[in-house]
Structure formats: structure tokens, C-alpha cells
Amino acid sequence: MWSQLPFGERLKAELGSPRRVRRLSSSPRSRVWRAELSGTPVVVKQLVGGPGAADGYAREAAALQIASRVDPPVVPRLLGTDPDERVLVLEHVDHQRPREGWVVGYADALARLHAAAVADTVGSLPTWSGPTRDDIGSFLRLARTLGAVPTSGVRTELEGLVDRLTGTPGHALLHGDPCPGNDMHTSEGVRFIDFEQAALGSGITELAYLRIGFPTCWCATAPTPELLDAAESAYRSAWRTATGTEVPGDLTDACAGWLLRGDALVQRAERGVTDRLGELPDRDWGWGTATARQRLVHRLGVVSRMTAEGGELSRLGQLAAAMRESMLTRWPGLQPLPAQRP
């Protein structure tokens, strides 16, 4: 019933009374409705109670306001807010099935989203936090459990990686979870939704999603090498056009950082826990499903290939290759990630 819609007198005074209200499916963290205001379709989203709801609302509202600067738009327009009820009223966007090669347009829109943040946005959102030294210990325990003994120098490489990622400059507007399902494909381009985990940081952190396999998402894909190259080129070109600068940071470091972090974010969203990679030996270290193992095998392969020619992470690359081989031996039925999104 529409009476369940959290649309108070303040919003009615600003936007009018909603009609034709219909509840939509959503994550457990939110309730979402479609409605009409003066005949115009809108989306009403409420961040529900629980740990992090207030923070998620504040992040989403701030991110949408910052991203509203971008033209052509990369987010739905924010029409109204009710902070007391944690409610956002958004432009309704007609989603179309993504076309083949969708990652190129996605990467272009992602770069323009990232470039929306400028110096005056510093402090409006939390700073992105990458892997920590605790993640190093968890990752190395996982390697040993798989029978891949870390060689001398791997820990030093990983400590250097963590330090570099922590010190990578940037105040790009990071979505926080730019995965299939959080991107709306329209006739006018891609628009992103669901910014509860938005932060400020280096855009290359999320450019790495395409290559490493969407690390915060239940649904991961592995585009062909040709599409990956085209998408990454589109991102860099769009960033350069928007900012007049080159993309800061190192893509290999960014991909290795997601391997080190594991699926902590996915686990938190799907199971309501914060288990770290390597802490669950009796449950396959938090990788208890075939899909989770499939994602890990993919990431290990990506990092081993990207570091194959040496560099600051050469020992990590060798370890990743050994871990991947061990997993394929232990679970021979594992399939590659799909090239197309579901």
C-alpha cells in the first residue's frame, strides 16, 4: 500500500503527492519504490535501519550531489531528500539490456563520474581505504594452506604494495561498488546508482574492476583482452578530457590490491559477516562456493600475468601462479569467468 511509502509532509510540500506507488526489489540495506509525481515517474529509496544505514545515506546523498555536475549525466538526478527518514527521491531511469561490448561505454562513464570530484569536495566523503597489513597475513596463510609456500621477499613486496596503495594520491569520486546491476544502461549512456559505499580516492582503484573481475560484486565477468584494452583506453581518454591530466596510479598495483583484499566486501553484503581471506580454513577460507573459487582463480591469473615481466611484484606473481595451479588441481571442474554479464 502506498501508505507504506516514507514520503513525509516535507517532501510533499517540495515535490507534490506521489501516485501509482509500486514496491521494487532491492537489497536488504534499502527499500525502493517506483511512483509518479505530477505524472513523472520517480524512484524513492530509503536506507533502512541497521549498522551503517546513516553512513550509507550520507554517502549516497553526497555522491549524487557531486556527480550531478557531470554532463552528459552519469547518475539519476536527485530530486529531493529527507535526512530524518534516510529517503532519497530520484529521477527514474529507463534501463536497457547492455549491448555487446558494454564495458567501453561503462568505462567512459566511470571516468567521468570519477572526475566529478574536485578540490572543494575533499571532506565531503570518507577517504577510500585499501588493503592493510592484516590482509597480508591472511593472504599468505591462504597460500600456505593451498601448498604454495611464499618465497623470501613476498611479504616485503606486499608491504610495499600496501604502502603504495595507501599513499596513492587522488580525490576521485569513487562509487564504492560499480558492479553490474549498479549501472543503468540508457539510450543516452550509462548512469550509476547505489552509492552507499562512495568514497574519495584514486580512480584507478575502480578502473581495475574490469580486469580483476568486479571484486565487490556477486556477479563477475571477464571481458576479452580486446574489449579490456578498448575499455581501459576509453577510461583514460575520458579522464584526460575531463581533467587535463593522466590517470594517476598503477593498474598492476590496483589489481594486486583487490587480490590481497579478497572478497571481504562481497561477504559482508551477502552473508553479513566481515571474514577476511584466510581466516576460515574449515570453510575453504571464506571461498566455500564454486563461484567464489572461480573469482579467486581469475584474480590469481590476472596478477600472475600482469607481473610476469618482473617489477616490484614479481615474487607475488610467482606465488599467485602457484596458488592458481593448486586450486585448479584441487577443483578441476572450475570454469573461467563468463565473458558476458548475466
BAMAR-232503 format. One record per residue: x, y, z of N, C-alpha, C, O in turn; residue in one letter. Coordinates in steps of 0.05 Angstrom, whole numbers, padded with zeros to 5 digits, always signed. Each point is the difference from the previous one (the first is absolute). Layout:
BEGIN
XYZXYZXYZXYZA ...
% end
This chain:
BEGIN
+00017-00024+00000-00017+00024+00000+00018+00025+00000+00022+00000+00011M -00033+00022-00024+00018+00023-00002+00004+00013+00027+00019+00016+00002W -00036-00021+00018+00005+00012+00026+00026-00009+00012+00011+00012+00018S +00000-00035-00028+00026-00009+00010+00023+00016-00012+00023-00002+00010Q -00029+00018-00030+00021+00016-00012+00009+00022+00020-00017+00016+00009L +00043-00014-00003+00009+00021+00019+00003+00027-00013+00022+00010-00004P -00045+00001-00003-00001+00026-00014-00014+00020+00017-00025+00003-00002F +00040+00011+00018-00012+00018+00021-00009+00026-00011+00002+00006-00024G -00012+00011+00042-00012+00026-00008+00021+00018-00012-00006+00016-00018E +00031-00018+00027+00021+00017-00011+00004-00006-00030+00001+00018-00016R +00000-00044+00009+00004-00007-00028-00025+00007-00016+00002+00008-00023L -00026-00012+00034-00024+00006-00014-00001+00030-00006-00009+00008-00022K +00018+00009+00041-00001+00029-00005+00019+00008-00022-00005+00018-00015A +00027-00033+00013+00020+00007-00021-00006-00012-00027+00004+00013-00021E -00015-00038+00021-00002-00015-00025-00029-00007-00008-00005-00008-00022L -00013+00010+00041-00027-00009-00005-00006-00027+00012+00018-00013+00011G -00042+00004-00014-00008-00026+00011+00005-00023-00020-00007+00003-00023S +00018-00025+00032+00006-00022-00018-00025-00015-00008-00019-00003+00016P +00019-00008-00040-00022-00016-00010+00012-00026-00013+00024-00001-00005R -00041-00018+00001+00008-00025-00014+00025-00012+00012+00020-00006-00014R -00020+00002+00040+00023-00010+00015+00002-00030-00003-00020-00014+00003V +00044+00005-00008+00005-00029-00003+00027-00007+00013+00020+00013-00006R -00020-00033+00023+00025-00008+00013+00017-00016-00020-00010-00016-00015R +00036+00021+00015+00019-00013-00017+00019-00018+00017+00003+00005+00024L +00009-00024-00037+00019-00017+00014+00025+00017+00006+00007+00018-00015S +00007-00025+00036+00024+00015+00008+00016-00017+00019-00008-00022+00007S +00032+00032+00000+00017-00014+00018-00012+00002+00029-00017+00016+00004S +00027-00033+00014-00010+00002+00028+00006+00026+00013-00011+00007+00021P +00029+00009-00032+00008+00025+00012-00019+00023-00007+00003+00022+00012R -00022-00027-00029-00017+00023-00009-00028-00010-00008-00005-00024-00004S -00014+00043+00003-00026-00005-00011-00003+00019-00023+00007+00024+00002R -00019-00033-00024-00001+00016-00024-00029-00001-00012-00012-00022-00001V +00002+00044-00007-00026+00002-00013+00002+00015-00026+00017+00018-00003W -00035-00025-00016-00004+00018-00023-00026+00014+00005-00020-00011+00009R +00019+00037-00016-00024+00016+00003-00002+00021-00022+00018+00002-00016A -00039+00013+00017-00003+00022-00019-00005+00026+00015-00015+00000+00020E +00028+00021-00028-00004+00027+00011-00008+00018-00023+00016+00006-00018L -00041+00003+00018-00011+00016-00022+00003-00014-00027+00006+00013-00020S -00010-00039+00021+00002-00016-00025+00027-00008-00008+00004-00014-00020G +00017+00022+00035+00027-00006-00007+00010-00023+00018-00002+00002+00024T +00013-00023-00036+00009-00023+00016+00025+00007+00016+00018+00013-00010P -00017-00021+00035+00023+00004+00018+00005-00026+00015-00016-00018+00000V +00039+00017+00012+00008-00022+00018+00004+00012+00028+00014+00020+00004V -00026-00033+00015+00003+00008+00028+00016-00022+00014-00008-00024+00000V +00030+00031+00012+00018-00019+00013+00003+00007+00030+00006+00023+00006K -00009-00042+00011+00004+00004+00028+00022-00019+00010-00002-00024-00003Q +00023+00035+00016+00020-00017+00013-00012-00008+00027-00006+00016+00017L +00004-00042-00013-00014-00011+00024+00018-00001+00024+00025+00003-00003V -00037-00006+00026+00015+00000+00025+00020-00023+00001-00004-00020-00013G +00023+00023+00030+00021-00020+00003+00027+00013-00001+00002+00023-00006G +00019-00039+00012+00027+00011+00000+00007+00012-00027-00003-00013-00021P +00012+00037+00021+00009+00013-00025-00021+00014-00016+00007+00012-00021G -00033-00013+00029-00021+00012-00016+00004+00030-00003-00002+00011-00022A +00007+00002+00045+00004+00029-00001+00024+00008-00017-00001+00020-00015A +00023-00035+00018+00024+00005-00015-00005-00004-00030+00008+00016-00017D -00022-00038+00010-00006-00006-00028-00018+00022-00012+00005+00008-00023G -00024+00002+00038-00017+00021-00010+00017+00025-00005-00003+00012-00022Y +00019-00004+00041+00016+00024-00003+00019-00002-00024+00004+00019-00015A +00008-00043+00011+00018-00003-00022-00015+00002-00027+00009+00013-00018R -00032-00026+00017-00015+00000-00025-00009+00028-00007+00002+00009-00023E -00013+00005+00042-00010+00027-00005+00023+00019-00009-00003+00015-00019A +00026-00017+00032+00023+00016-00007+00010-00007-00028+00006+00018-00016A -00004-00044+00010+00011-00008-00026-00018+00009-00022+00009+00008-00021A -00035-00011+00024-00019+00008-00021+00002+00031-00005-00002+00008-00022L +00005+00007+00043+00003+00029-00003+00025+00007-00015+00000+00018-00017Q +00022-00031+00024+00025+00005-00014-00002-00008-00030+00008+00014-00018I -00019-00038+00014-00002-00011-00028-00019+00016-00017+00001-00003-00025A -00019+00019+00037-00019+00015-00016+00013+00021-00018-00013+00011-00017S +00039-00006+00022+00014+00020-00016+00006-00011-00028+00005+00016-00019R -00006-00042+00015+00010-00012-00025-00021+00003-00022-00024-00005+00005V +00032+00012-00028-00018+00002-00023+00015-00010-00025+00021+00009-00007D -00033-00029-00007-00025-00014+00005+00001-00014+00027+00021-00008+00010P -00045+00004+00002-00001-00010+00027+00009-00029+00003-00002-00016-00019P +00013+00010+00042+00009-00028+00006-00014-00011+00025+00006-00023+00008V -00025+00038+00003-00017-00009+00022-00029+00010-00005-00003+00019-00015V -00017-00031+00027-00027+00012-00001+00000+00026+00016+00015+00003+00019P -00032+00015-00027-00002+00026+00014-00012-00005+00028-00019-00015+00003R +00031+00028+00016-00010-00001+00028-00021+00022+00002+00006+00024-00001L -00032-00032+00005-00022+00019+00000-00007+00010+00028-00009+00023+00003L +00014-00039+00017-00007+00008+00028+00012-00019+00020+00007-00023-00007G -00005+00032+00032+00011-00017+00021-00016+00005+00026-00012+00021+00004T +00012-00042+00013-00010+00003+00027+00020-00014+00018-00002-00024+00005D +00021+00039+00006+00021-00012+00017-00011-00014+00024+00011-00020+00009P -00033+00030+00003-00011-00013+00024-00009-00029-00006+00003-00017+00017D -00014+00013-00040-00010-00027-00008+00020-00015-00018-00005-00022-00008E +00028+00035+00002+00020-00011-00018-00012-00007-00027+00003-00022-00010R -00018+00041-00001-00014-00004-00025+00012+00018-00022+00007+00023+00004V -00004-00035-00028+00009+00014-00024-00021-00003-00021-00011-00021-00004L +00004+00043-00010-00018-00001-00022+00016+00006-00026+00014+00021-00002V -00015-00040-00016+00018+00001-00023-00016-00001-00026-00022-00011-00002L +00034+00022-00019-00010-00002-00027-00002-00030-00007+00018-00015+00006E -00040+00007-00018-00002-00028-00010+00015-00002-00026-00004+00016-00018H +00021-00036+00015+00016-00004-00024-00008-00026-00013-00002-00021+00014V -00004+00022-00039-00008-00025-00015+00025-00016-00007+00016+00009-00016D -00014-00032+00028+00023-00018-00005-00005-00017-00024-00021-00012-00003H +00041+00010-00014-00001-00018-00023+00021-00022+00004+00020+00003+00014Q -00025-00025-00027+00020-00022+00001+00026+00009-00012+00000+00011-00022R +00022-00014+00037+00026+00009-00010+00007-00013-00027-00005-00024-00004P +00016+00040-00014+00008-00010-00026+00026-00016+00002+00014+00002+00020R -00008-00017-00041+00026-00013-00001+00022+00021+00000-00002+00020-00013E +00022-00025+00029+00022+00020+00002-00007+00023+00019+00011+00021-00002G -00030-00026+00020-00010+00021+00019+00022+00012+00017-00002+00022+00010W +00024-00038-00006+00021+00010+00018+00013+00025-00009+00011+00015+00016V -00011-00009-00042+00013+00024-00010-00016+00025+00009+00012+00019+00011V -00038-00019-00015-00017+00022+00009+00000+00002+00030+00000+00022+00011G +00001-00045+00003+00001+00000+00029+00025+00014+00009-00001+00016+00019Y +00024-00023-00031+00025+00012+00009+00001+00030-00005+00011+00015+00017A -00022-00006-00039-00001+00028-00006-00017+00015+00021+00009+00021+00011D -00032-00032-00004-00017+00012+00021+00013-00001+00027-00002+00019+00015A +00016-00041-00009+00014-00002+00026+00021+00022+00003+00003+00012+00021L +00012-00007-00042+00021+00021+00001-00013+00027+00004+00011+00016+00016A -00033-00010-00029-00013+00026+00004-00012+00002+00028+00000+00022+00011R -00010-00044+00000-00009+00000+00027+00023+00007+00019-00002+00017+00017L +00024-00031-00020+00023+00004+00017+00010+00029-00002+00007+00012+00020H -00008+00000-00044+00010+00027-00004-00018+00021+00011+00007+00024+00000A -00031-00032+00009-00019+00020+00011+00010+00013+00025-00006+00023+00006A +00022-00037+00010+00011+00010+00025+00023+00019-00006+00018-00007-00015A -00018+00030+00028+00022+00019-00003+00009+00008+00028-00010-00011+00020V +00028+00030-00018+00012+00006+00026-00020+00008+00021+00003-00007+00023A -00025+00020-00031-00019+00009+00020-00018-00022+00011-00016+00005+00018D +00019-00030-00028-00015-00022+00010+00015-00015+00022-00012-00018+00013T +00037+00024-00009+00015-00014+00021-00013+00004+00027-00006+00023+00008V +00001-00045+00006-00013+00001+00025-00030-00006-00001-00013-00005+00020G +00002+00006-00044-00028-00006-00003-00007-00030+00001-00023-00007+00005S +00043-00009-00009-00002-00029+00001+00024-00012+00014+00021+00013+00000L -00023-00037+00011+00024-00012+00012+00021-00006-00022-00006-00002-00023P +00030-00001+00032+00022-00008-00018+00000-00030-00003-00003-00015+00019T +00006+00006-00044+00001-00029-00006+00022-00013+00016+00022+00010+00002W -00028-00034+00009+00021-00015+00014+00005-00026-00014-00018-00015-00007S +00043+00010+00002+00008-00024-00014+00008-00023+00018-00007+00001+00024G +00022-00020-00034+00008-00023+00017+00019+00009+00021+00013+00021-00002P -00012-00037+00023+00017+00006+00023+00020-00022+00004+00001-00020-00014T +00016+00023+00034+00020-00021+00006-00014-00025+00012+00012-00021-00002R -00035+00024+00013-00015-00023+00009-00007-00018-00024+00000-00024+00001D -00007+00037-00024-00006-00015-00024+00024-00015-00010-00003-00022-00012D +00027+00033+00016+00024-00014-00009+00002-00027+00015+00004-00021-00013I -00007+00021+00039+00002-00025+00015-00021-00020-00008+00006-00024-00003G -00031+00033-00002-00022-00018-00008+00007-00012-00028-00005-00024-00004S +00014+00041-00014+00007-00010-00027+00022-00021+00001-00002-00020-00014F +00023+00025+00029+00022-00019+00002-00009-00026+00014+00011-00021-00007L -00029+00023+00026-00010-00025+00012-00016-00016-00020+00002-00025-00001R -00017+00038-00016-00015-00013-00021+00019-00014-00019-00004-00023-00007L +00026+00036-00001+00020-00012-00018+00011-00025+00012+00002-00020-00014A +00005+00021+00040+00012-00024+00012-00021-00023+00002+00007-00023-00004R -00032+00030+00010-00020-00020+00001-00004-00014-00027-00006-00024-00001T +00010+00039-00020-00002-00011-00027+00025-00016-00008+00001-00012-00022L +00019+00013+00039+00025-00014-00007+00019+00017-00016+00020-00011-00010G -00025+00037+00007+00018+00017-00015+00016+00017+00021-00010+00019+00010A +00035-00028-00005+00016+00013+00020+00011+00026-00010+00014+00001-00020V -00020+00021+00034+00011+00026-00008+00030+00001+00001+00012-00009+00020P +00000+00019-00041+00030+00001+00000+00009+00025+00015-00016+00018+00006T +00042-00017-00001+00011+00023+00014-00005+00025-00016+00005+00001-00024S -00014+00019+00038-00005+00026-00013-00028+00006-00007-00007+00023-00007G -00012-00043+00007-00027+00005-00007-00013+00019+00020-00014+00019-00008V +00018-00024+00034-00012+00018+00020+00010+00029-00004-00015+00019+00002R +00041-00016-00008+00010+00027-00004-00013+00013-00024-00007+00024+00001T +00003-00040-00023-00014+00011-00023-00029+00009+00008-00009+00021-00008E -00005-00038+00023-00027+00007+00008-00001+00024+00018-00019+00016-00001L +00038-00014+00019+00001+00024+00018+00004+00025-00017-00012+00021+00005E +00029-00023-00025+00005+00023-00018-00026+00006-00016-00006+00024-00004G -00008-00044-00004-00026+00004-00015-00020+00015+00018-00012+00019-00009L +00009-00028+00034-00019+00013+00018+00008+00029+00004-00017+00018+00000V +00043-00013+00004+00009+00028+00004-00005+00017-00025-00009+00023+00002D +00013-00034-00026-00004+00015-00024-00030+00006-00004-00008+00023-00007R -00009-00043+00012-00029+00005-00003-00010+00020+00020-00017+00017-00006L +00027-00018+00030-00008+00019+00020+00009+00029-00007-00014+00019+00005T +00037-00017-00018+00011+00026-00007-00007+00010-00028+00008+00021-00007G -00024-00037-00008-00007+00009-00027-00018+00024+00002-00021+00000+00012T +00029+00022-00025-00016+00025+00002-00026-00002-00016-00003-00017-00018P -00016+00034+00025-00024+00001-00016-00024+00007+00017-00003-00009+00023G -00015+00025-00035-00025+00006+00013-00023-00005-00019-00020+00014-00001H +00023-00035-00015-00021-00008-00019-00025-00009+00016+00002-00010+00022A -00025+00014-00034-00025-00009+00012-00003-00030-00006-00008-00007-00022L +00014-00010+00041-00002-00029-00003-00028-00009+00007-00012+00008+00020L +00001-00025-00038-00027-00011+00005-00001-00017+00025-00018+00002+00016H +00039-00019-00013+00001-00019+00022-00009-00028-00006+00008-00019+00013G -00025+00016-00034-00010-00026-00008-00011+00002-00028-00023-00006-00005D +00040+00014-00015-00010+00005-00027-00003-00026-00016+00015-00004-00020P -00033-00013+00028-00003-00027-00012-00024-00002-00018-00018+00017+00001C +00017-00038-00017-00025-00005-00015-00024-00001+00018+00000-00014+00020P -00020+00030-00026-00023+00003+00017-00001+00028+00012-00021+00010+00007G +00045+00002-00003+00001+00027+00010+00006+00020-00023+00006+00023+00005N -00007-00033-00029+00003+00017-00024-00026-00002-00017-00008-00022-00006D -00003+00044+00000-00024+00001-00016+00007+00008-00029+00012+00021-00004M -00019-00038-00015+00007+00006-00028-00024+00012-00014-00021-00012-00001H +00025+00036-00009-00021+00015-00012+00008+00008-00028+00022-00004-00009T -00041+00016-00006+00006+00009-00027+00019+00023+00000+00012+00007-00020S -00009+00006+00043+00018+00023+00003+00026-00007+00014+00016+00018+00007E -00011-00044-00001+00024-00008+00013-00005-00013+00027-00023-00004+00008G +00045-00002+00005-00001-00015+00026-00004+00020+00023+00012+00021+00001V -00030-00029+00017-00003+00015+00025+00002-00019+00024-00010-00023-00001R +00024+00031+00021+00005-00017+00023-00019+00006+00023-00009+00023+00003F +00002-00044+00012-00018+00003+00023+00013-00014+00024+00020-00013-00002I -00033+00017+00025+00008-00014+00025+00028+00008+00009+00020-00015-00004D -00018+00038+00017+00026+00011+00008+00005-00002+00030+00014+00017+00011F -00025-00037+00002+00003-00002+00029+00029-00003+00009+00006+00006+00023E +00011-00015-00041+00028-00004+00008+00019+00020-00014+00024-00005-00002Q -00035+00027-00008+00016+00020-00014+00022+00011+00018-00003+00001+00024A +00025+00006-00037+00023+00011+00014+00016+00017-00019-00006+00002-00024A +00027+00011+00034+00018+00015-00017+00027-00015+00000+00010-00009+00021L +00002+00007-00044+00026-00014-00002+00010+00000-00029-00007+00018-00015G +00023-00037+00008+00012-00002-00026-00019-00016-00019-00008-00022+00007S +00001+00034-00029-00018-00013-00019+00010-00027-00011-00017-00017-00007G +00043+00013+00007+00010-00025-00011-00008-00024+00017+00000-00022-00010I -00007+00028+00035-00011-00021+00017-00024-00014-00012-00004-00024+00002T -00013+00040-00015-00024-00011-00012+00003-00005-00030-00015-00017-00011E +00033+00030-00002+00007-00009-00027+00009-00029+00000-00005-00015-00019L +00018+00006+00041+00009-00027+00002-00022-00021+00001+00005-00023-00005A -00030+00032+00010-00022-00019+00002-00003-00017-00026-00005-00024+00001Y +00009+00037-00024-00004-00014-00025+00020-00023-00003-00008-00021-00010L +00032+00026+00017+00021-00020-00004+00000-00021+00022+00005-00024-00005R -00010+00032+00030+00003-00019+00022-00026-00015+00005+00000-00020+00014I -00023+00028-00026-00024-00015+00001-00020+00009+00021-00012-00016+00015G +00007+00043-00014-00021+00011+00017+00001-00011+00029-00017-00016+00007F +00037+00025+00008+00006-00013+00026-00020+00004+00022+00001-00014+00020P -00019+00034-00022-00020+00003+00021-00028-00010-00008-00020+00006+00013T +00019-00022-00034-00025-00007-00012-00004-00031+00000+00018-00015-00003C -00044+00007+00008-00006-00028-00002+00002-00010-00028+00003-00024-00005W -00005+00042-00014+00000-00008-00028+00026+00012-00013+00003+00024-00002C +00014-00042-00007+00026+00009-00012+00002-00009-00029-00011-00021-00007A +00024+00037-00009+00004-00007-00028+00029+00004-00007+00015+00013+00014T -00007-00025-00037+00028+00003-00010-00002+00007-00029+00001-00018-00017A -00002+00044+00010-00001+00008-00028+00024-00010-00015+00021-00006+00011P -00023+00004-00038+00022-00009-00016+00023+00020+00002-00005+00024+00007T +00030-00032-00013+00022+00019+00002-00004+00024-00018+00008+00023+00008P -00020-00026-00031-00005+00022-00018-00019+00020+00012+00004+00025-00001E -00025-00035+00014-00020+00018+00012+00013+00014+00025-00005+00024+00005L +00021-00039+00010+00013+00012+00023+00018+00023-00009-00001+00022+00012L +00016-00026-00032+00018+00021-00010-00016+00024-00009+00007+00023+00006D -00029-00028-00020-00016+00022-00010-00013+00015+00023-00002+00025-00001A -00008-00039+00021-00013+00012+00023+00020+00017+00016-00006+00023+00008A +00029-00034-00003+00020+00015+00016+00010+00024-00016+00005+00021+00012E -00003-00023-00038+00007+00023-00016-00022+00021+00001+00006+00024+00001S -00031-00032-00002-00023+00019+00002+00000+00014+00026-00005+00024+00002A +00011-00039+00020+00001+00013+00026+00022+00021+00001-00005+00023+00008Y +00029-00030-00017+00022+00019+00001-00005+00025-00017+00007+00022+00007R -00020-00026-00030-00006+00022-00018-00021+00018+00013+00003+00025-00001S -00024-00036+00013-00021+00016+00012+00011+00015+00024-00007+00023+00005A +00024-00036+00011+00013+00014+00023+00017+00023-00010-00001+00022+00012W +00016-00027-00033+00018+00021-00010-00016+00024-00010+00007+00023+00005R -00029-00029-00019-00017+00022-00010-00013+00016+00023-00001+00024-00002T -00007-00038+00023-00014+00013+00022+00019+00016+00018-00007+00020+00012A +00032-00030-00008+00018+00011+00020+00025+00013-00012+00013+00016+00013T -00006-00022-00038+00024+00010-00012+00025-00014+00011+00022+00010-00005G -00025-00032+00019+00023-00015+00012-00002-00029-00008-00020-00010-00009T +00042-00004+00014+00000-00029-00004-00010-00013+00026+00001+00011+00022E -00011-00036-00025-00011-00015+00023+00023-00006+00019+00019-00013-00008V -00021+00021+00033+00021-00006+00019-00002-00029+00010-00021-00012+00000P +00044+00001+00008+00000-00026+00012+00008-00022-00020+00003+00005-00024G +00001-00029+00034+00009-00022-00016-00021-00022+00000-00010-00009+00021D +00002+00000-00045-00021-00019-00003+00007-00027+00012-00017-00014+00011L +00042+00006-00014+00009-00026+00012-00003+00001+00030-00009-00019+00012T +00018+00041+00000-00003+00003+00029-00030-00002+00008-00007-00013+00020D -00010+00026-00035-00028+00001+00007-00012-00028-00002-00016-00008+00018A +00023-00008-00038-00010-00027-00003+00011-00018+00023-00015-00016+00011C +00040+00019-00005+00012-00016+00021-00013+00007+00027-00004-00017+00017A -00003+00043-00013-00014+00008+00024-00026-00014+00004-00007-00008+00022G -00009+00005-00044-00025-00014+00003+00004-00030+00005-00016-00012+00014W +00037+00000-00025+00006-00028+00006+00006-00003+00030-00008-00019+00013L +00023+00038-00002+00008-00001+00028-00024+00004+00018-00001-00013+00021L -00017+00030-00028-00024+00004+00016-00019-00023+00000-00015-00004+00019R +00015-00012-00040-00019-00022-00001-00028+00010-00004-00004+00022-00011G -00015-00038+00019-00028+00006-00004-00013+00011+00026-00024-00006+00005D +00038+00021+00010-00011+00010+00026-00026+00015-00004-00018-00003+00015A +00017+00020-00036-00023+00017-00004-00024-00017-00009-00022+00004+00008L +00028-00023-00026-00022-00018-00009-00010-00016+00023-00025-00003+00003V +00042-00007+00014-00008-00016+00023-00018+00017+00018-00020-00010+00011Q +00028+00035-00006-00015+00017+00018-00028+00004-00011-00020+00000+00015R +00018+00004-00042-00026+00005-00012-00017-00025-00001-00025+00001+00004A +00037-00024-00010-00016-00024-00005-00005-00016+00025-00021-00013+00002E +00040+00013+00018-00004-00017+00023-00001+00016+00026-00005-00012+00021R +00010+00038-00023-00002+00016+00024+00023-00004+00019-00002+00004+00024G +00025-00012-00035+00024-00005+00017+00023+00016-00012-00001+00010-00023V +00023-00009+00038+00024+00014-00010+00024-00018+00001+00022+00009+00006T -00026-00034-00013+00022-00019-00001+00021+00009-00019-00007+00010-00022D +00031-00013+00029+00022+00007-00018+00011-00025-00013-00002-00023+00010R +00013+00027-00034+00012-00022-00015+00020-00014+00017+00018+00013+00011L -00021-00040-00008+00020-00015+00014-00008-00007+00028+00015-00015+00014G -00037+00025-00003-00007-00005+00028-00020-00022+00004-00008-00006+00022E +00000-00008-00044-00020-00020+00002+00010-00027-00012-00012-00008-00020L +00032-00004+00030+00011-00024-00013-00020-00023-00002+00002-00016-00019P -00020+00014+00038-00020-00022-00001-00022+00006-00020-00016-00018-00006D +00015+00042-00004-00021+00007-00020+00014+00011-00025-00011+00018-00013R +00034-00029+00006+00014+00008-00024+00007+00030+00001-00002+00014-00020D +00009-00004+00045+00010+00027+00004-00019+00021-00010+00008+00021-00010W -00034-00025+00013-00019+00019-00009-00007-00002-00029-00015+00016-00011G +00027-00036-00003-00005-00005-00028-00015-00026-00004+00009-00017-00015W -00031+00014+00030-00013-00026+00001-00017-00008-00023-00010-00022-00001G +00005+00040-00018-00016-00006-00023+00017-00001-00025+00022+00011-00001T -00033-00025-00019+00015-00002-00025+00004+00027-00013+00020+00006-00012A -00041+00012+00015+00002+00027-00012+00023+00015+00013+00014+00015-00013T -00012-00017+00040+00021+00015+00014+00027-00010-00008+00019+00016-00004A -00016-00043+00001+00026-00011-00009+00006+00009-00028+00023+00006-00007R -00043-00005-00009+00003+00009-00028+00011+00028-00001+00017+00006-00016Q -00028+00012+00033+00010+00027+00001+00029+00002+00009+00016+00014-00012R -00009-00030+00032+00027+00000+00010+00020-00010-00021+00021+00011-00003L -00028-00033-00010+00017-00011-00021+00005+00022-00022+00022+00003-00010V -00043+00011+00003+00002+00021-00020+00020+00021+00009+00018+00009-00015H -00021+00001+00040+00017+00021+00009+00029-00009+00003+00019+00015-00007R -00015-00039+00016+00027-00010+00001+00013-00001-00028+00024+00007-00003L -00040-00015-00017+00011-00001-00027+00006+00028-00010+00021+00004-00013G -00038+00016+00018+00005+00027-00009+00025+00011+00012+00017+00011-00014V -00013-00014+00040+00024+00011+00013+00025-00014-00009+00021+00012-00004V -00022-00039+00001+00023-00014-00010+00008+00009-00028+00024+00002-00005S -00043+00003-00012+00006+00009-00027+00011+00029+00000+00019+00006-00015R -00031+00011+00031+00008+00028-00001+00028+00004+00012+00012+00021-00005M -00003-00040+00021+00026+00003+00013+00021-00018-00012+00022-00003+00010T -00029-00010-00032+00018-00021-00012+00026+00011-00010+00020-00014-00002A -00019+00040-00005+00024+00011-00012+00017+00013+00022+00018+00016-00007E -00022-00022+00032+00016+00011+00021-00012+00025+00012-00024+00005-00005G +00040+00009+00020-00010+00025+00012-00003-00004+00030+00012-00019+00012G -00026+00037+00001-00001+00001+00029-00017-00023+00012+00002-00004+00024E -00017-00010-00040-00017-00022+00010+00006-00026-00013-00018-00017-00003L +00042+00012-00006+00007-00024-00015-00003-00025+00018-00010-00021-00010S +00018+00022+00035-00003-00023+00018-00029-00005+00006-00008-00024+00002R -00008+00045+00001-00029-00004+00004-00012-00014-00025-00016-00018+00003L +00025+00026-00026-00010-00013-00024+00006-00029-00002-00017-00016-00008G +00041+00008+00017+00007-00028+00000-00017-00015+00021-00009-00023-00005Q +00005+00035+00028-00017-00013+00020-00029-00002-00010-00012-00021+00004L +00002+00041-00017-00028+00000-00010-00003-00023-00021-00020-00014+00000A +00040+00011-00017-00001-00022-00020-00001-00027+00014-00014-00018-00009A +00031+00014+00030+00000-00025+00014-00026-00005+00015-00010-00023+00000A -00002+00043+00011-00026-00003+00014-00021-00007-00020-00017-00017+00005M +00017+00030-00028-00020-00006-00020+00002-00029-00010-00020-00014-00003R +00045+00005-00001+00004-00028-00009-00010-00019+00021-00012-00021-00006E +00017+00027+00031-00009-00017+00022-00031-00002+00001-00011-00021+00004S -00002+00044-00008-00029+00000+00000-00012-00015-00023-00019-00015+00003M +00031+00017-00026-00010-00014-00024+00004-00030+00003-00015-00016-00010L +00036+00008+00025+00005-00028+00005-00020-00011+00020-00011-00022-00002T +00006+00039+00023-00019-00009+00021-00029+00000-00010-00015-00017+00008R +00008+00037-00024-00027+00002-00011+00001+00001-00030-00003+00021-00012W +00007-00044-00001+00005+00000-00029-00025+00008-00016+00003+00006-00024P -00026-00005+00036-00024+00008-00015-00005+00030-00001-00020+00008-00012G +00037+00008+00023-00004+00029+00000+00001+00010-00029+00018-00007-00015L -00037+00024+00009-00002+00012-00027+00010+00029+00001-00001+00013+00020Q +00010-00003-00043+00007+00029-00002-00024+00017+00006-00023-00008-00004P +00028+00033+00012-00022+00019+00003-00014+00004-00027+00014-00001-00021L -00040+00006+00021-00013+00005-00026+00009+00026-00012+00006+00019+00014P -00006-00018-00040+00008+00025-00014-00023+00020-00001+00005+00024-00003A -00030-00034+00006-00023+00018-00001-00014+00000+00027+00000-00019+00014Q -00012+00042-00007-00015+00002+00025-00026-00015-00003-00011-00003-00022R -00001-00006+00045-00025-00015-00002-00023+00019-00007-00023-00009-00002P 
% end
